[in-house]
């Protein structure tokens, strides 16, 4: 992946993260799981976080545009799940 594409991806994902963080934080503050305020999110989101981390670093045999789209999807997914943990 060219450096310009990677830099643009990091910028866009951080902008999405800046919007997503307050939304997820507000949701978590207003809800309590049966394990407590935050422990449930740590327990339930640990496995999806591990799966997304593996997928984020696994590079399938796609075209250059396919790899870029795959990188966006997996990195945004990783960022969103990481926010909940």
LINKA-V419084 format. One record per residue. SS is DSSP state (@ for helix, = for strand, . for the rest). OMEGA is omega in radians with two decimals (none if undefined). D_CENTER is the distance of its C-alpha to the mean C-alpha in Angstrom with 2 decimals. Layout:
SS,OMEGA,D_CENTER
SS,OMEGA,D_CENTER
This chain:
.,3.11,19.43
.,-3.09,21.45
@,3.14,20.63
@,3.09,20.81
@,3.12,18.17
@,3.13,15.77
@,3.10,16.72
@,3.12,16.28
@,3.14,12.76
@,3.13,11.91
@,-3.10,13.89
@,3.14,12.46
@,3.09,8.77
@,3.06,10.36
@,3.06,12.49
@,3.14,9.94
@,3.12,8.48
@,3.09,12.22
@,-3.06,12.80
@,-3.06,10.04
@,3.13,10.93
@,3.14,14.55
@,3.14,14.07
@,3.11,12.09
@,3.09,14.54
@,3.11,17.44
@,-3.11,16.59
@,3.12,16.36
@,-3.09,19.53
@,-3.10,21.42
.,3.10,20.80
.,3.09,22.04
=,3.14,21.47
.,3.10,24.49
.,-3.11,23.36
=,-3.03,23.24
.,-3.04,21.18
.,-3.03,18.08
@,3.12,18.99
@,3.13,18.13
@,3.09,14.44
@,-3.12,14.57
@,-3.04,16.55
@,-3.05,14.82
@,3.12,11.13
@,-3.13,12.10
@,3.07,12.79
@,3.10,9.73
@,3.12,7.81
@,3.12,10.73
@,3.13,10.77
@,3.10,7.39
@,3.10,8.62
@,3.14,11.88
@,-3.12,10.98
@,-3.11,9.32
@,3.05,12.74
.,-3.09,14.88
.,3.11,16.62
.,-3.11,18.47
.,3.10,21.79
.,3.00,21.06
.,-3.12,22.77
@,3.12,21.57
@,3.09,20.19
@,3.10,18.58
@,3.12,16.88
@,3.11,15.64
@,3.11,14.29
@,3.12,12.70
@,3.10,11.09
@,-3.07,9.80
@,-3.09,8.53
@,-3.13,6.90
@,3.05,5.49
@,3.11,4.37
@,3.11,3.23
@,-3.13,2.25
@,-3.13,2.38
@,3.12,3.48
@,3.10,4.56
@,3.10,5.55
@,-3.12,7.22
@,-3.14,9.14
.,none,10.28
